[in-house]
């Protein structure tokens, strides 16, 4: 009888210890800093396809929202001036890791926070000073990089297939995409292609820039994602059509917004892959020691509705290579 009592007491003690451990287990807080509305990235069933991909990636690694982690999304809603305030909020919350891309990365860099940052899509983190090298970041930044500078020549070649001729290609860029602009120049020079620089310093300059491209009789437009273009993709796509400029972009969302053609990394896949970096960091790895990875999947997307509006025909050789066609 006494033995049974002792065994029963021992079982209760172990159960109580396990329950307390479960109750005191730390739930990780994952900050998310994006250009879109933060509400699109909120909760266990977010609206954004990017957020869905991130949560799917975490689920594949055994993480359950609400049980192992919660997200703290903050969105600038296309307003660059909001990033410092949103960054300060995440830092004050003491989140364990922050997932961010594009302009948000520069705001986090300026804040000089030591919180680990997973780049879901950096432009060129070495050139931008976010990391010391891809193989050994040496900072609190790691994750995935587009390395757009390395693909600038390929995008120009594709654009020339769609819009051949000697007319100059207008290139819309800002200080955040300077390295890509320089790579585009280097690729164009030996081929004898003329580029028309459309550097913008603010979103208010977009309309005038595209109008000047049309007045200069540019044959096409090449838009480089930096600090300004992506939050204003809908407007850029509409203005390109209005000014009769066939436009090449480096990411699909521009084409979804009405742009003509894009070739670039699959953003949804990049956000899914970001989960692997979060997992390693939550398990104790230092961002400084986690090599930055480059995309292993690129997609060519063509908007035939925009092609029709522009009165151009996409060459069959380009069309057959498309991963997706919007009709």
C-alpha positions as CSV (number, residue, x, y, z in Angstrom):
1,X,0.0,0.0,0.0
2,X,2.8,2.4,0.9
3,X,4.7,1.5,-2.2
4,X,1.7,2.4,-4.4
5,X,1.3,5.6,-2.5
6,X,4.9,6.6,-3.1
7,X,4.7,5.7,-6.8
8,X,1.5,7.7,-7.1
9,X,3.2,10.7,-5.4
10,X,6.2,10.4,-7.6
11,X,4.1,10.4,-10.7
12,X,2.2,13.5,-9.6
13,X,5.5,15.2,-8.8
14,X,6.9,14.5,-12.3
15,X,3.6,15.6,-13.9
16,X,3.7,18.8,-11.9
17,X,7.3,19.5,-12.9
18,X,6.5,18.9,-16.6
19,X,3.5,21.1,-16.4
20,X,5.5,24.0,-14.8
21,X,8.2,23.5,-17.5
22,X,5.6,23.7,-20.2
23,X,4.0,26.8,-18.6
24,X,7.4,28.6,-18.2
25,X,8.7,27.7,-21.7
26,X,9.6,30.9,-23.5
27,X,7.5,31.7,-26.5
28,X,9.7,33.3,-29.1
29,X,8.7,36.7,-30.5
30,X,9.4,37.2,-34.2
31,X,9.3,40.8,-35.4
32,X,8.3,41.4,-39.0
33,X,9.1,44.8,-40.6
34,X,7.7,45.3,-44.1
35,X,6.6,47.9,-46.7
36,X,3.0,46.7,-46.7
37,X,0.4,47.0,-44.0
38,X,1.4,45.2,-40.9
39,X,-2.1,43.8,-40.5
40,X,-1.5,41.7,-43.6
41,X,1.2,39.8,-41.7
42,X,-0.7,39.4,-38.4
43,X,-1.8,36.2,-36.6
44,X,-1.7,32.5,-37.3
45,X,-3.7,32.9,-40.6
46,X,-2.2,36.1,-42.2
47,X,-3.5,37.6,-45.4
48,X,-0.1,38.1,-47.1
49,X,1.2,35.3,-49.2
50,X,4.7,36.1,-47.9
51,X,3.6,35.8,-44.3
52,X,1.8,32.5,-45.1
53,X,5.0,31.2,-46.7
54,X,7.0,32.2,-43.6
55,X,4.6,30.4,-41.2
56,X,4.5,27.4,-43.5
57,X,8.3,27.2,-43.4
58,X,8.2,27.4,-39.6
59,X,5.5,24.7,-39.4
60,X,7.7,22.4,-41.5
61,X,10.3,22.8,-38.9
62,X,8.0,21.9,-36.1
63,X,6.9,25.4,-34.9
64,X,3.3,26.2,-34.0
65,X,2.1,29.8,-33.9
66,X,0.9,30.6,-30.4
67,X,2.6,27.6,-28.9
68,X,6.2,28.1,-29.9
69,X,6.2,31.7,-31.2
70,X,4.1,34.7,-32.0
71,X,4.7,37.4,-34.6
72,X,5.0,41.1,-34.1
73,X,4.3,42.6,-37.5
74,X,4.9,46.3,-38.3
75,X,4.2,47.8,-41.8
76,X,5.3,51.1,-43.2
77,X,2.4,51.2,-45.7
78,X,4.8,52.5,-48.4
79,X,6.0,55.5,-46.2
80,X,9.7,55.4,-45.8
81,X,9.6,57.9,-42.9
82,X,7.7,55.4,-40.8
83,X,10.5,52.9,-40.6
84,X,12.5,54.5,-37.8
85,X,9.4,54.6,-35.5
86,X,8.4,51.0,-36.4
87,X,12.0,49.8,-35.8
88,X,12.1,51.5,-32.4
89,X,8.8,49.7,-31.5
90,X,10.3,46.3,-32.3
91,X,13.5,47.0,-30.4
92,X,11.5,48.2,-27.4
93,X,9.5,45.0,-27.5
94,X,12.7,43.0,-27.2
95,X,11.8,40.6,-30.0
96,X,14.1,37.6,-30.5
97,X,14.6,38.1,-34.2
98,X,13.3,40.4,-36.9
99,X,12.5,39.4,-40.5
100,X,12.7,42.2,-43.0
101,X,13.5,43.2,-46.6
102,X,14.2,46.1,-48.8
103,X,14.2,49.6,-47.2
104,X,13.4,48.1,-43.8
105,X,16.9,46.7,-43.6
106,X,18.5,50.1,-43.8
107,X,16.3,51.4,-41.0
108,X,17.4,48.4,-38.8
109,X,21.0,49.1,-39.7
110,X,20.6,52.8,-38.8
111,X,19.1,51.8,-35.4
112,X,22.3,50.0,-34.5
113,X,20.2,47.2,-32.9
114,X,21.9,44.0,-31.9
115,X,18.7,42.0,-32.4
116,X,19.3,39.3,-35.1
117,X,17.9,40.3,-38.5
118,X,16.9,37.7,-41.1
119,X,16.9,39.3,-44.6
120,X,14.1,37.8,-46.5
121,X,15.2,39.7,-49.6
122,X,18.2,42.0,-49.6
123,X,19.3,43.8,-52.8
124,X,23.1,43.5,-52.3
125,X,24.0,43.3,-48.6
126,X,27.7,43.4,-49.1
127,X,27.6,46.5,-51.3
128,X,25.1,48.1,-48.9
129,X,27.3,47.4,-45.8
130,X,24.8,45.1,-44.1
131,X,27.2,42.2,-44.0
132,X,31.0,41.9,-44.4
133,X,30.7,39.0,-46.9
134,X,28.1,36.4,-48.0
135,X,30.1,33.5,-46.6
136,X,30.7,35.1,-43.2
137,X,28.3,38.1,-42.5
138,X,30.1,39.2,-39.3
139,X,27.1,41.3,-38.2
140,X,23.7,40.8,-36.8
141,X,22.3,40.4,-40.4
142,X,22.0,37.2,-42.3
143,X,19.4,35.5,-44.6
144,X,18.8,35.7,-48.3
145,X,20.1,38.1,-51.0
146,X,18.7,38.8,-54.5
147,X,22.2,39.9,-55.7
148,X,20.4,41.9,-58.4
149,X,23.6,43.4,-59.6
150,X,24.6,40.0,-60.9
151,X,21.3,39.6,-62.9
152,X,21.1,43.2,-64.4
153,X,22.7,42.1,-67.7
154,X,20.3,39.2,-68.1
155,X,17.2,41.3,-67.5
156,X,18.4,43.9,-70.0
157,X,19.0,41.1,-72.6
158,X,15.5,39.8,-72.0
159,X,14.0,43.3,-72.4
160,X,15.9,43.8,-75.7
161,X,14.4,40.5,-76.9
162,X,10.9,41.9,-76.2
163,X,11.6,45.4,-77.4
164,X,14.5,45.3,-80.0
165,X,15.9,48.4,-81.6
166,X,18.4,51.2,-81.0
167,X,16.1,53.4,-78.8
168,X,17.5,54.0,-75.4
169,X,16.3,52.1,-72.3
170,X,15.2,54.3,-69.5
171,X,16.4,53.0,-66.1
172,X,14.5,54.1,-63.0
173,X,16.6,53.8,-59.9
174,X,17.4,55.4,-56.5
175,X,20.3,55.4,-54.0
176,X,19.1,52.0,-52.7
177,X,19.7,50.4,-56.1
178,X,22.9,52.2,-57.1
179,X,25.0,49.1,-57.3
180,X,22.4,47.5,-59.7
181,X,22.4,50.7,-61.9
182,X,26.2,50.5,-62.1
183,X,26.0,46.8,-63.1
184,X,23.4,47.7,-65.8
185,X,25.7,50.3,-67.2
186,X,28.6,47.8,-67.3
187,X,26.4,45.2,-69.1
188,X,25.1,47.7,-71.6
189,X,28.3,49.4,-72.6
190,X,30.0,46.5,-74.5
191,X,26.7,45.7,-76.3
192,X,26.3,49.3,-77.5
193,X,23.0,49.7,-75.7
194,X,22.0,53.2,-74.7
195,X,20.7,53.7,-71.2
196,X,18.8,56.8,-70.0
197,X,19.3,57.4,-66.3
198,X,16.2,58.3,-64.3
199,X,17.5,58.7,-60.8
200,X,14.8,59.6,-58.3
201,X,15.2,60.8,-54.7
202,X,11.5,60.7,-53.7
203,X,8.3,59.1,-54.8
204,X,7.0,62.5,-55.9
205,X,9.5,62.4,-58.8
206,X,8.3,59.2,-60.4
207,X,5.7,60.8,-62.7
208,X,8.0,63.4,-64.0
209,X,10.8,60.8,-64.6
210,X,8.6,58.5,-66.7
211,X,7.2,61.5,-68.6
212,X,10.8,62.6,-69.4
213,X,11.6,59.0,-70.6
214,X,8.6,59.2,-73.0
215,X,9.7,62.6,-74.3
216,X,13.2,61.3,-74.8
217,X,11.7,58.6,-77.0
218,X,12.9,55.7,-74.8
219,X,12.0,52.4,-76.3
220,X,11.5,50.7,-72.9
221,X,11.7,51.1,-69.2
222,X,13.9,49.1,-66.7
223,X,12.8,49.5,-63.1
224,X,15.3,48.7,-60.4
225,X,14.0,48.0,-56.9
226,X,15.6,50.1,-54.3
227,X,14.0,52.3,-51.6
228,X,11.2,53.8,-53.6
229,X,10.0,51.7,-56.5
230,X,8.5,48.7,-54.7
231,X,6.1,50.6,-52.4
232,X,5.0,52.5,-55.5
233,X,4.7,49.6,-57.9
234,X,1.1,50.1,-58.8
235,X,1.7,53.7,-59.7
236,X,4.8,52.9,-61.7
237,X,3.0,50.2,-63.7
238,X,0.1,52.5,-64.5
239,X,2.4,55.4,-65.5
240,X,4.5,53.0,-67.7
241,X,1.4,52.0,-69.6
242,X,0.2,55.6,-69.9
243,X,3.5,56.7,-71.3
244,X,3.6,53.7,-73.7
245,X,6.7,52.3,-72.1
246,X,7.2,48.5,-72.1
247,X,8.6,47.9,-68.7
248,X,10.9,45.2,-67.3
249,X,10.9,44.6,-63.5
250,X,13.0,42.5,-61.1
251,X,10.1,41.0,-59.1
252,X,6.7,39.5,-59.9
253,X,4.5,41.9,-57.7
254,X,5.1,44.7,-60.3
255,X,3.6,42.5,-63.0
256,X,0.7,41.6,-60.8
257,X,0.2,45.4,-60.5
258,X,0.0,45.7,-64.3
259,X,3.7,45.8,-65.3
260,X,4.7,44.0,-68.5
261,X,7.4,41.5,-67.6
262,X,9.5,40.5,-64.7
263,X,12.4,38.1,-64.0
264,X,13.6,37.6,-60.5
265,X,13.6,35.4,-57.4
266,X,10.4,33.9,-56.2
267,X,9.6,36.1,-53.2
268,X,7.2,33.6,-51.6
269,X,9.9,31.0,-51.7
270,X,12.4,33.4,-50.1
271,X,10.1,34.1,-47.2
272,X,9.5,30.3,-46.7
273,X,13.3,29.8,-46.7
274,X,13.7,32.6,-44.1
275,X,12.2,30.2,-41.6
276,X,15.4,28.1,-41.6
277,X,17.4,31.1,-40.5
278,X,14.9,31.9,-37.7
279,X,15.1,28.3,-36.5
280,X,18.9,28.3,-36.3
281,X,18.9,31.7,-34.5
282,X,16.3,30.6,-32.0
283,X,18.4,27.5,-31.3
284,X,21.5,29.7,-30.5
285,X,23.3,30.3,-33.8
286,X,24.8,33.8,-34.3
287,X,23.8,35.6,-37.5
288,X,27.4,36.6,-37.9
289,X,28.3,33.0,-38.5
290,X,25.4,32.0,-40.8
291,X,26.3,32.4,-44.5
292,X,23.9,34.6,-46.6
293,X,22.2,32.5,-49.3
294,X,21.2,33.4,-52.8
295,X,18.0,32.4,-54.6
296,X,17.9,29.0,-56.2
297,X,14.6,29.7,-58.0
298,X,13.9,32.5,-60.4
299,X,10.6,33.1,-62.3
300,X,9.7,34.8,-65.5
301,X,6.2,36.4,-65.5
302,X,4.5,38.1,-68.4
303,X,1.4,40.2,-68.4
304,X,-0.3,39.7,-71.8
305,X,-3.0,42.2,-70.9
306,X,-0.4,44.9,-70.6
307,X,1.3,43.8,-73.8
308,X,-2.0,44.2,-75.6
309,X,-2.5,47.6,-74.1
310,X,1.0,48.6,-75.3
311,X,0.3,47.2,-78.7
312,X,3.3,44.8,-78.6
313,X,3.7,41.1,-79.3
314,X,5.8,39.0,-76.9
315,X,8.2,36.9,-79.0
316,X,7.3,33.2,-78.9
317,X,10.9,32.4,-77.7
318,X,10.3,34.5,-74.6
319,X,6.7,33.4,-74.1
320,X,7.7,29.8,-74.0
321,X,10.2,30.4,-71.2
322,X,7.6,32.1,-69.0
323,X,6.8,30.4,-65.6
324,X,3.5,32.3,-65.5
325,X,1.4,34.3,-67.9
326,X,-1.3,36.8,-66.9
327,X,-3.9,36.9,-69.6
